[in-house]
Structure formats: C-alpha cells, structure tokens
Amino acid sequence: MNKMLFAAGAGLAALLAMPAQAGHFLGTYTTFGGAPVSASIAFTYDDALNAVGGHDILAVSGNVDGDAITGLLANPDQPNPVISADGRWQIDNVLFDGAQLLDNWGALFTTASGVEYNLWGNAPGNYTLASAIGGQYGPGSNGNFAAAAVPEAATWAMMLFGFGAMGVAMRRRTAVAFA
C-alpha cells in the first residue's frame, strides 16, 4: 500500500512539476479622483521573459466601472512599443515583475460598450487608466492598481494532494478505540 501511494504521489508530482505556459494576475484599479472610478482586471501573460525583460500579455478580462472587458488590442511588434492602429495610444502590452507591473506604454483593451482603455504605470502605486470613445479621447484618471498573482491549477492540485497524503499518514498512525 505504501509503495502504491508513493508511486502515485511521485507520478503526480512529476506531472505537476511541468513548467506552466501562462501566468495570471488579478488586479483592482481604484482612482485617486476622476473617471473611470474602478476596474477589476485579470491579465493572462506568457511565463517566459521577452526581449525587453517583461512578459507578453496574452489576454485580459474583467470590467471597468461595470463595463465588461472584451479583449486585448494586439501589439503587432510585441514586445516593442508601438503606436496603436488608430494612432491614439503608445502601447507595448507587457507585464513586468516587481513593484510596477506596467510601464508607461501600458496595456490596451476594449469593453462591451466599444470604449478603448489604456492602463499604464507612472510609478510604483501610481497608474493611469484613460479611455477613448468613438475616435475621441474620453475621461481618464490616476489611481492605484493593486494586483496579486493567481495560483496555477497545478499548484492547487499539488496542495490538495499533500493534504490528502498527510491525512492518510495520520489516519494510519492513529488507533481508534471504541468502548
């Protein structure tokens, strides 16, 4: 029984130790004053470092003031900064490790109502979220973007397997006596 449990655990650990292809960050933007007021944004990014030392953003989801984010507007020269296709924004769609997740080029995305948003970093803890509506710049605001990494599914599976293995080990060592 112990050999079977060990073999199953070793096989699962080997499977879960395979490198992940994408990471996830979930962040909340809150304005210091102005509009947009708030946003909940999830970035999916490539785990590998790109040529500029960051991670290519692969997808974005969430909402801005309740307006659902529908997608990332592509950077045709990823990861190098470019002017967006409509000429309004300077973007790179790159996420960085450290205190400032986005540089001053930022990430460009659209929402269900057709608004384009560019979120970029000014300094650690200071970001700008600006909009463009129908070819014209809309409101923008400075605020904070607090983000945390979202654990991979493999991390959760490994943790649950570990708890299960500890439970099996404890159960085998504990003798239960009934009167």
C-alpha positions as CSV (number, residue, x, y, z in Angstrom):
1,M,0.0,0.0,0.0
2,N,2.8,2.4,0.9
3,K,4.6,1.7,-2.3
4,M,1.5,2.3,-4.4
5,L,0.8,5.6,-2.6
6,F,4.4,6.6,-3.1
7,A,4.4,5.7,-6.8
8,A,1.1,7.6,-7.3
9,G,2.5,10.6,-5.5
10,A,5.7,10.6,-7.4
11,G,3.8,10.4,-10.7
12,L,1.5,13.2,-9.8
13,A,4.4,15.4,-8.6
14,A,6.3,14.8,-11.9
15,L,3.2,15.7,-13.9
16,L,2.6,18.9,-11.8
17,A,6.2,19.9,-12.0
18,M,6.0,20.6,-15.7
19,P,6.5,24.3,-16.5
20,A,3.4,26.4,-16.8
21,Q,2.9,28.2,-20.1
22,A,1.0,31.2,-18.8
23,G,0.6,33.1,-15.6
24,H,-2.3,35.2,-14.2
25,F,-2.6,38.4,-12.3
26,L,-5.8,39.8,-10.9
27,G,-5.8,43.4,-10.1
28,T,-8.1,46.1,-8.8
29,Y,-7.8,49.7,-10.1
30,T,-9.1,52.5,-7.8
31,T,-8.9,56.1,-8.8
32,F,-7.4,58.9,-6.7
33,G,-10.1,61.1,-8.2
34,G,-11.8,61.3,-11.6
35,A,-13.3,58.8,-14.0
36,P,-13.1,55.8,-14.6
37,V,-13.6,55.1,-11.0
38,S,-12.7,51.4,-10.6
39,A,-11.8,48.4,-12.6
40,S,-11.2,44.7,-11.9
41,I,-8.7,43.4,-14.4
42,A,-7.2,39.9,-14.9
43,F,-4.1,39.6,-17.1
44,T,-3.0,36.3,-18.6
45,Y,0.6,36.5,-19.6
46,D,3.4,34.4,-21.1
47,D,5.6,32.9,-18.3
48,A,8.8,33.4,-20.4
49,L,10.6,36.7,-20.3
50,N,10.6,38.5,-23.6
51,A,13.3,40.7,-25.3
52,V,12.5,43.7,-23.0
53,G,12.6,41.7,-19.8
54,G,8.9,41.5,-19.2
55,H,6.1,39.1,-20.0
56,D,3.9,39.4,-23.1
57,I,0.2,39.9,-22.1
58,L,-1.8,37.3,-23.9
59,A,-5.3,38.2,-22.8
60,V,-7.3,40.5,-20.5
61,S,-10.7,40.2,-18.8
62,G,-12.8,41.8,-16.1
63,N,-14.6,45.1,-16.2
64,V,-14.2,48.9,-16.0
65,D,-17.0,50.7,-14.0
66,G,-19.2,47.6,-14.7
67,D,-18.5,47.6,-18.4
68,A,-17.2,44.1,-19.4
69,I,-13.7,43.9,-20.9
70,T,-14.0,42.1,-24.2
71,G,-10.3,41.7,-25.3
72,L,-6.8,42.9,-25.6
73,L,-5.9,45.1,-28.7
74,A,-2.8,43.4,-30.2
75,N,0.6,45.0,-30.4
76,P,1.9,44.0,-33.9
77,D,5.5,44.4,-32.8
78,Q,5.3,42.6,-29.4
79,P,7.1,43.3,-27.1
80,N,8.4,46.5,-28.6
81,P,6.4,49.7,-28.0
82,V,4.2,50.9,-30.9
83,I,1.6,53.4,-31.7
84,S,-1.8,51.7,-31.7
85,A,-3.6,51.1,-35.1
86,D,-5.9,54.1,-34.5
87,G,-3.0,56.3,-33.7
88,R,-4.3,57.3,-30.2
89,W,-2.1,55.2,-27.9
90,Q,1.5,54.2,-27.3
91,I,1.4,50.6,-26.2
92,D,3.6,47.5,-25.6
93,N,1.2,45.1,-23.8
94,V,4.0,43.9,-21.5
95,L,3.6,43.0,-17.8
96,F,6.7,43.3,-15.6
97,D,7.8,41.6,-12.3
98,G,8.2,43.9,-9.4
99,A,6.5,46.9,-7.8
100,Q,5.4,48.5,-11.1
101,L,3.6,45.9,-13.2
102,L,3.0,48.1,-16.3
103,D,5.4,50.6,-17.8
104,N,4.5,53.9,-19.3
105,W,3.4,52.2,-22.5
106,G,0.7,50.2,-20.8
107,A,-1.9,47.7,-21.9
108,L,-4.7,48.4,-24.4
109,F,-8.1,46.7,-24.3
110,T,-11.7,47.2,-25.3
111,T,-15.0,46.8,-23.5
112,A,-18.5,45.7,-24.4
113,S,-19.7,49.3,-25.0
114,G,-16.9,49.9,-27.5
115,V,-14.7,52.0,-25.3
116,E,-10.9,51.5,-25.6
117,Y,-8.9,51.7,-22.4
118,N,-5.2,52.1,-21.9
119,L,-3.8,51.3,-18.4
120,W,-0.2,52.3,-17.8
121,G,2.2,52.8,-14.9
122,N,3.6,56.1,-13.9
123,A,5.5,54.9,-10.8
124,P,5.0,52.1,-8.3
125,G,1.5,52.5,-6.9
126,N,0.5,55.2,-9.4
127,Y,-1.2,54.2,-12.7
128,T,-3.3,56.0,-15.3
129,L,-6.5,54.5,-16.8
130,A,-7.6,56.5,-19.8
131,S,-10.4,56.0,-22.4
132,A,-11.2,56.7,-26.0
133,I,-14.7,56.7,-27.3
134,G,-15.6,56.9,-31.0
135,G,-12.2,58.2,-32.1
136,Q,-12.1,60.9,-29.3
137,Y,-10.2,60.7,-26.0
138,G,-12.6,60.2,-23.1
139,P,-12.1,60.7,-19.4
140,G,-9.0,59.4,-17.6
141,S,-7.9,59.1,-14.1
142,N,-4.8,58.4,-11.9
143,G,-5.1,55.7,-9.3
144,N,-3.7,52.6,-7.7
145,F,-3.6,49.2,-9.3
146,A,-3.2,46.6,-6.6
147,A,-2.5,43.1,-8.1
148,A,-1.8,39.6,-6.9
149,A,-0.7,36.5,-8.7
150,V,-3.4,33.9,-9.1
151,P,-2.1,30.4,-8.3
152,E,-1.9,27.9,-11.2
153,A,-4.3,24.9,-11.2
154,A,-1.2,22.6,-10.7
155,T,-0.3,24.5,-7.5
156,W,-3.8,23.8,-6.1
157,A,-3.7,20.2,-7.1
158,M,-0.3,19.7,-5.5
159,M,-1.5,21.3,-2.3
160,L,-4.7,19.1,-2.2
161,F,-2.6,16.0,-2.8
162,G,-0.3,16.9,0.0
163,F,-3.2,17.4,2.4
164,G,-4.6,14.1,1.4
165,A,-1.3,12.3,1.8
166,M,-0.9,13.8,5.3
167,G,-4.5,12.7,6.2
168,V,-3.7,9.1,5.0
169,A,-0.5,9.1,7.1
170,M,-2.2,10.4,10.2
171,R,-5.1,8.0,9.9
172,R,-2.7,5.0,9.7
173,R,-0.8,6.1,12.8
174,T,-3.9,6.9,14.9
175,A,-5.5,3.9,16.6
176,V,-9.2,4.4,17.3
177,A,-10.6,2.5,20.3
178,F,-14.3,2.2,20.8
179,A,-15.7,1.2,24.2
